[in-house]
Amino acid sequence: MTSQCQPAAAPAAPFRDRALGEIAASLPGATAVFRHHRLDFCCGGDVPLDQAAARRGVDPAVIEAALGALEPDEVNAADLPTDALIDHILVCYHEAHRRDLPELILLARKVEAVHAANPAVPAGLADLLREMAGVLEMHMKKEELILFPAMRHNPQALVAQPIRQMRHEHDDHGEALRQIEAITGGLVLPQGACRSWQALYLGLGHLMGELMEHIHLENNVLFPRFEGEAAL
């Protein structure tokens, strides 16, 4: 199953010519790729990807391909038929949240531990993200196992009650986003923030935007198709 997501800015230069720290601070999800290949994007962040990969004996093309996969293509999801829209939500949001949240939790724990004495440290962020990941996982499972199959197999499905529950849970997700805003001071980095801190706030901004788009597509596009007289 393939799908397209929202556009991301094209890199100013090939990844292999850019410093690890610069990539980590500008491309959400890059830190997980670097961690997988044991590349130091924090203290060794000034080293170009090509050079860092060579030191680890890794083909830079492999890492470039993984980074390139983080940059999705554009699609107007609101115009998709129901089956394709559900596929789009599963790939571009459900899979993305499951990929992104574990890395953000790791980054948050690192920043909280290393910068505990900094008054701007986002204390409690890792615990909030861990709780959020659990709640979001349960929510997505309900959609994947119950709501979405009903929508796929029966366009006239009576799913008003599950939809009401999903809308209520969406409100809870919105409250979690407001808590992230409060803990991070609106994602404003302190002066001299390390690359891990920069990557954390970049990733949080990306997650928050994706989750809001996810909720919008369900609340305002998908769900209304099953709340009227007939699904589209």
Secondary structure as GFF3:
##gff-version 3
##sequence-region A 1 232
A	DSSP	three_ten_helix	15	17	.	.	.	ID=ss1
A	DSSP	alpha_helix	20	24	.	.	.	ID=ss2
A	DSSP	alpha_helix	30	36	.	.	.	ID=ss3
A	DSSP	alpha_helix	49	56	.	.	.	ID=ss4
A	DSSP	alpha_helix	60	68	.	.	.	ID=ss5
A	DSSP	three_ten_helix	77	79	.	.	.	ID=ss6
A	DSSP	alpha_helix	82	89	.	.	.	ID=ss7
A	DSSP	pi_helix	90	94	.	.	.	ID=ss8
A	DSSP	alpha_helix	95	114	.	.	.	ID=ss9
A	DSSP	alpha_helix	125	142	.	.	.	ID=ss10
A	DSSP	pi_helix	143	147	.	.	.	ID=ss11
A	DSSP	alpha_helix	148	153	.	.	.	ID=ss12
A	DSSP	alpha_helix	160	184	.	.	.	ID=ss13
A	DSSP	alpha_helix	195	216	.	.	.	ID=ss14
A	DSSP	pi_helix	217	222	.	.	.	ID=ss15
A	DSSP	three_ten_helix	223	226	.	.	.	ID=ss16
###
